Amino acid sequence: MEAQLKLLLAAILVPFAGMLILALAYKLLFLCMSRRGTAIVTATVLREIQTSDEDVQRYHRLSIRFEVDGRSYDADGFDEQVDYAVGSEVTIRYRRGNPQDVHIGYWSSLWMLAVATALFSSFAWFAVN
């Protein structure tokens, strides 16, 4: 019975840990291929999603404008927990050869993914072995 449980855990946990590792690798690759910059918030819209009868999830959808090599770019669809004022500056990371591939708050999501990957992979390793 214990061997079957370990096999079941391995079948579930190891592929999921592998997906987390691939996601972390992609984030690190983007970090290596990107540059840091500053953008100006051009619009912010409060979005609310009813997740249950009493629970409402709130986030702010941002639109930004930034310049790369004298050319101006607009981007939108960034969902943030923080309500940035229109006209405020935000730190971005954009891909060197493709400035339209831009991210806000890259470090916070990278660290959360790295910690989750380490914890989940460790749990998968100890559960299987």
C-alpha positions as CSV (number, residue, x, y, z in Angstrom):
1,M,0.0,0.0,0.0
2,E,2.8,2.4,0.9
3,A,4.5,1.8,-2.5
4,Q,1.3,2.5,-4.4
5,L,0.8,5.8,-2.4
6,K,4.4,6.8,-3.3
7,L,3.8,6.0,-6.9
8,L,0.5,8.0,-6.9
9,L,2.3,11.0,-5.3
10,A,5.1,10.8,-7.8
11,A,2.6,10.7,-10.7
12,I,1.0,13.9,-9.4
13,L,3.7,15.9,-7.7
14,V,6.7,15.4,-10.0
15,P,5.1,16.7,-13.2
16,F,3.7,19.7,-11.3
17,A,7.1,20.4,-9.9
18,G,8.5,20.2,-13.4
19,M,6.0,22.7,-14.7
20,L,7.0,25.1,-11.9
21,I,10.7,24.7,-12.7
22,L,10.0,25.4,-16.4
23,A,8.0,28.5,-15.5
24,L,10.9,29.7,-13.3
25,A,13.3,29.0,-16.1
26,Y,11.2,31.1,-18.5
27,K,11.1,34.0,-16.0
28,L,14.9,33.9,-15.5
29,L,15.4,33.8,-19.2
30,F,13.2,36.8,-19.6
31,L,15.2,38.6,-16.9
32,C,18.4,37.9,-18.7
33,M,17.0,39.1,-22.1
34,S,15.3,42.2,-20.7
35,R,16.1,45.7,-19.7
36,R,14.8,47.8,-16.8
37,G,12.9,50.9,-17.5
38,T,10.3,53.4,-16.2
39,A,6.8,53.9,-17.5
40,I,4.1,56.4,-16.8
41,V,0.6,55.1,-15.8
42,T,-1.9,56.5,-18.3
43,A,-5.1,54.9,-17.0
44,T,-6.3,52.7,-14.2
45,V,-9.6,51.0,-13.9
46,L,-10.9,49.2,-10.8
47,R,-12.1,45.7,-11.5
48,E,-14.2,43.6,-9.1
49,I,-14.8,39.9,-9.4
50,Q,-17.4,38.1,-7.2
51,T,-15.6,34.9,-6.2
52,S,-18.3,33.8,-3.7
53,D,-21.5,35.1,-2.1
54,E,-19.5,37.4,0.2
55,D,-16.0,37.6,-1.2
56,V,-15.1,40.1,-3.9
57,Q,-11.6,40.2,-5.4
58,R,-10.5,43.8,-6.4
59,Y,-7.6,44.7,-8.6
60,H,-6.6,47.6,-10.8
61,R,-6.1,47.2,-14.5
62,L,-3.3,49.6,-15.7
63,S,-2.4,51.1,-19.0
64,I,1.2,52.5,-19.3
65,R,3.4,54.5,-21.7
66,F,7.1,54.2,-21.9
67,E,10.0,55.1,-24.3
68,V,12.7,52.9,-25.7
69,D,15.4,54.4,-27.9
70,G,13.3,57.5,-28.5
71,R,10.2,55.6,-29.6
72,S,7.0,55.6,-27.4
73,Y,5.1,52.5,-26.6
74,D,1.7,51.9,-25.0
75,A,0.7,48.8,-23.2
76,D,-2.3,47.8,-21.1
77,G,-3.9,44.9,-19.3
78,F,-1.7,44.8,-16.2
79,D,-3.6,43.6,-13.2
80,E,-2.2,45.0,-10.0
81,Q,-3.2,45.0,-6.4
82,V,-1.8,48.5,-5.9
83,D,-3.8,51.5,-7.1
84,Y,-1.3,53.6,-9.0
85,A,-2.3,57.2,-9.7
86,V,-2.5,58.3,-13.3
87,G,0.8,60.0,-14.1
88,S,2.8,58.0,-11.5
89,E,5.9,56.2,-12.5
90,V,6.2,52.4,-12.4
91,T,9.3,50.2,-12.9
92,I,9.1,47.9,-15.8
93,R,11.1,45.2,-17.6
94,Y,10.9,44.9,-21.4
95,R,12.5,42.5,-23.8
96,R,15.5,44.1,-25.6
97,G,14.5,43.1,-29.2
98,N,10.7,43.4,-28.5
99,P,9.7,46.3,-26.2
100,Q,6.0,45.4,-26.5
101,D,6.9,42.3,-24.3
102,V,6.8,44.3,-21.1
103,H,6.1,43.4,-17.4
104,I,5.4,45.4,-14.3
105,G,6.4,44.1,-10.8
106,Y,8.7,41.4,-12.3
107,W,10.8,40.8,-9.1
108,S,7.8,40.1,-6.8
109,S,6.4,37.5,-9.1
110,L,9.8,36.0,-9.7
111,W,10.6,35.6,-6.0
112,M,7.1,34.1,-5.3
113,L,7.6,31.6,-8.1
114,A,11.1,30.8,-6.9
115,V,10.0,30.1,-3.4
116,A,6.9,28.1,-4.5
117,T,9.1,26.0,-6.8
118,A,11.7,25.3,-4.1
119,L,9.0,24.4,-1.5
120,F,6.9,22.3,-3.9
121,S,9.9,20.5,-5.4
122,S,11.3,19.7,-1.9
123,F,7.9,18.4,-0.8
124,A,7.7,16.3,-4.0
125,W,11.2,14.9,-3.4
126,F,10.6,14.0,0.2
127,A,7.1,12.6,-0.5
128,V,8.5,10.3,-3.2
129,N,11.7,9.2,-1.6
